[in-house]
Every structure is written in C-alpha cells, then in structure tokens.
Amino acid sequence: MDQIIALVFIVLLVYFVVKVGSFLWRIAGVLFLLFLLYTYKDQMISSIQSFWASPNLGGLWQQATDFVGSLWQKVVGFISI
C-alpha cells in the first residue's frame, strides 16, 4: 500500500514539475525526485526482485483496488462534511 502511495506521489510530483514551467521549480522537483529514488532505492530493488521471483498480479490488483476504494471513501467523506 505504501508503495502505491509513493508511486502516485512521484507521478503527481513529475506532473507538477512539468506543468509549473519555472526553471527553478523544475530543477528543484527533479532534485527532489532523485533524492526520493536514492533514499528508497534499496526498498525498490528488493520489491522488484521479490516480484520477479514470484509475480502475484492478483495480489497487486487487490491492493490497487483496495487503495482506490479507500481513497474514494475518504473523498466522499470529505465532500459530505
């Protein structure tokens, strides 16, 4: 679950860096992205290796649907306040 959140955060960060348009913001965003990759590289490598050793697409799909479902419930709960 944490990996999915991190992936979504990185994708949103890359989207934000590209859309802002400021040269300094782009450099700061790319440096921050590189920092995140460097910080979590061991965890990413071990996760990728364990996935290649025994791919479990059903479990991955279940985690993704659970994440989207809980996110939707939070959005609905926030809107209904």
C-alpha positions as CSV (number, residue, x, y, z in Angstrom):
1,M,0.0,0.0,0.0
2,D,2.8,2.4,0.9
3,Q,4.4,1.6,-2.5
4,I,1.3,2.6,-4.3
5,I,1.0,5.8,-2.4
6,A,4.7,6.6,-3.1
7,L,4.2,5.8,-6.8
8,V,1.2,8.1,-7.0
9,F,3.1,10.8,-5.2
10,I,6.0,10.6,-7.6
11,V,3.7,10.7,-10.6
12,L,2.0,13.7,-9.3
13,L,5.3,15.3,-8.5
14,V,6.6,14.8,-12.0
15,Y,3.3,16.1,-13.4
16,F,3.5,19.2,-11.2
17,V,7.2,19.8,-12.1
18,V,6.4,19.7,-15.8
19,K,3.2,21.9,-15.6
20,V,4.7,24.6,-13.4
21,G,7.0,25.9,-16.1
22,S,9.5,27.7,-13.9
23,F,13.1,26.6,-14.5
24,L,13.9,26.7,-10.8
25,W,10.9,24.6,-9.8
26,R,11.8,22.1,-12.4
27,I,15.3,21.8,-11.1
28,A,14.1,21.5,-7.5
29,G,11.5,18.9,-8.5
30,V,14.0,16.8,-10.4
31,L,16.5,17.0,-7.5
32,F,13.7,16.0,-5.0
33,L,12.7,13.1,-7.3
34,L,16.3,12.0,-7.4
35,F,16.6,12.2,-3.7
36,L,13.5,10.1,-3.3
37,L,14.8,7.5,-5.7
38,Y,18.2,7.4,-3.9
39,T,16.5,7.2,-0.5
40,Y,14.2,4.3,-1.4
41,K,16.4,2.5,-4.0
42,D,17.1,-0.5,-1.7
43,Q,13.4,-1.0,-0.9
44,M,12.5,-0.6,-4.6
45,I,15.2,-3.1,-5.7
46,S,14.1,-5.7,-3.1
47,S,10.4,-5.2,-4.0
48,I,11.2,-5.6,-7.7
49,Q,13.3,-8.7,-7.1
50,S,10.7,-10.3,-4.9
51,F,8.0,-9.5,-7.6
52,W,10.2,-11.1,-10.4
53,A,10.8,-14.1,-8.2
54,S,7.1,-14.8,-7.7
55,P,4.8,-12.5,-9.6
56,N,1.5,-12.0,-7.8
57,L,-0.6,-9.9,-10.1
58,G,-3.8,-10.8,-8.3
59,G,-2.5,-9.5,-5.0
60,L,-1.2,-6.4,-6.7
61,W,-4.6,-5.8,-8.3
62,Q,-6.3,-6.4,-5.0
63,Q,-4.1,-3.9,-3.3
64,A,-4.7,-1.3,-6.0
65,T,-8.5,-1.7,-5.9
66,D,-8.5,-1.5,-2.1
67,F,-6.4,1.6,-2.2
68,V,-8.7,3.3,-4.8
69,G,-11.7,2.2,-2.8
70,S,-10.4,3.6,0.5
71,L,-9.3,6.8,-1.3
72,W,-12.8,7.2,-2.8
73,Q,-14.4,6.7,0.6
74,K,-12.1,9.4,2.1
75,V,-13.1,11.8,-0.8
76,V,-16.8,11.1,-0.3
77,G,-16.4,11.5,3.4
78,F,-14.6,14.8,2.9
79,I,-17.2,16.1,0.5
80,S,-20.2,15.2,2.6
81,I,-18.8,17.2,5.6
